[in-house]
């Protein structure tokens, strides 16, 4: 189970995914360019698999799903664990790629001074773990 965040480039002034232009968002860029930017922000990132990177911090881990095409339109982040600096890492990555971070759990953009779903995800995940028959690998389905 992960907290999923979509990195997406939005036209200037756009505040919601409902305002996307016809044809979708502008691409983030070529994969090799993104790799260079990500390494610039996070030198310890593992990009051994060019389409699926891994990054870790104090108590959290993040998978970076770029897909297998050379041109990357969006990047999906899958975060696990806990810790307060995970959201900072998401925003730092979004800044390095000149894009926005979209919280799929709250259906809103993540802003440095605004709410996000990281803590709610952790509370939900921990609650599932407390349900008889559930495990840490539970996909989010509640028993019953």
C-alpha positions in Angstrom: 0.0 0.0 0.0 1.4 3.4 -0.9 0.6 7.1 -1.0 0.5 8.0 -4.6 1.5 11.4 -6.0 1.5 12.3 -9.7 4.1 14.7 -10.9 2.6 16.6 -13.8 3.5 19.8 -15.7 0.6 22.2 -15.8 0.3 25.4 -17.8 1.1 28.6 -15.9 -1.7 29.7 -13.7 -3.4 26.3 -13.6 -4.5 25.3 -10.2 -6.4 22.1 -10.8 -6.3 19.1 -13.1 -9.8 20.0 -14.2 -8.2 22.9 -16.0 -5.9 20.8 -18.3 -5.8 21.9 -21.9 -7.2 19.6 -24.6 -4.7 16.9 -25.4 -3.4 16.7 -21.9 -0.5 18.2 -20.0 2.7 19.3 -21.5 5.4 16.5 -21.2 8.0 16.6 -18.4 10.7 15.9 -21.0 13.0 13.1 -22.2 13.9 10.4 -19.7 17.7 11.1 -19.8 17.0 14.8 -19.0 14.7 13.8 -16.1 17.3 11.4 -14.8 19.9 14.2 -14.8 17.6 16.6 -12.9 16.6 13.9 -10.4 20.2 13.0 -9.7 21.0 16.7 -9.3 18.4 17.0 -6.5 18.9 13.5 -5.1 22.5 12.2 -5.8 21.7 8.9 -4.0 18.7 8.0 -6.2 18.7 4.5 -7.7 17.9 4.8 -11.4 19.4 1.4 -12.4 16.0 0.6 -14.0 15.5 3.6 -16.3 11.7 3.4 -16.0 11.4 2.7 -12.2 13.6 4.6 -9.8 14.0 4.3 -6.0 14.7 6.9 -3.4 14.7 6.7 0.4 14.8 9.0 3.3 14.4 9.0 7.1 11.7 6.4 7.6 10.2 6.5 4.1 10.8 5.1 0.6 9.7 6.3 -2.7 9.4 4.6 -6.1 9.5 6.7 -9.2 7.5 5.3 -12.1 8.4 7.0 -15.4 7.2 4.4 -17.8 9.1 2.9 -20.7 8.9 5.7 -23.3 11.7 8.1 -24.0 9.3 11.1 -23.7 7.9 11.2 -20.1 4.5 12.9 -19.8 4.0 12.3 -16.1 5.8 10.6 -13.2 4.0 8.6 -10.5 5.5 8.5 -7.1 4.6 5.6 -4.7 5.6 6.5 -1.1 5.7 4.1 1.9 6.7 4.5 5.5 6.5 7.6 7.6 8.4 10.7 8.5 7.8 14.4 8.1 10.4 15.0 5.4 8.7 12.8 2.7 6.5 15.6 1.6 9.5 17.9 1.4 11.2 15.4 -0.8 8.2 15.2 -3.1 8.1 19.0 -3.4 11.9 19.1 -4.0 11.5 16.5 -6.8 8.7 18.5 -8.3 10.8 21.6 -8.2 13.8 19.9 -9.9 11.5 18.7 -12.7 9.6 22.1 -12.9 6.2 20.5 -12.4 3.4 20.2 -9.9 2.8 17.4 -7.3 -0.8 16.1 -7.4 -2.0 14.2 -4.4 -4.2 11.4 -5.7 -5.7 10.8 -2.3 -7.1 14.3 -1.8 -7.5 15.2 -5.5 -5.5 18.4 -5.0 -2.2 19.9 -5.8 0.4 19.7 -3.0 1.7 23.1 -1.8 4.5 23.8 0.7 2.1 25.7 3.0 -1.0 23.6 2.4 -2.5 20.4 3.5 -1.7 17.1 1.9 -2.8 13.5 2.3 0.5 12.0 3.7 -0.6 12.0 7.4 -4.1 10.8 6.5 -2.6 8.0 4.4 -0.4 6.9 7.3 -3.4 6.9 9.7 -5.5 4.9 7.2 -2.7 2.4 6.6 -2.0 2.0 10.3 -5.8 1.5 10.9 -5.9 -1.3 8.3 -3.0 -3.0 10.1 -5.0 -3.0 13.2 -8.0 -4.8 11.6 -7.9 -8.6 12.2 -6.7 -10.4 9.1 -5.2 -7.4 7.5 -1.5 -7.1 6.8 1.1 -4.4 6.0 0.8 -5.5 2.4 -2.9 -4.9 2.3 -4.0 -3.1 -0.8 -6.5 -1.0 0.9 -9.5 -3.3 0.9 -11.2 -3.5 4.3 -12.2 -7.0 5.4 -15.9 -7.7 5.6 
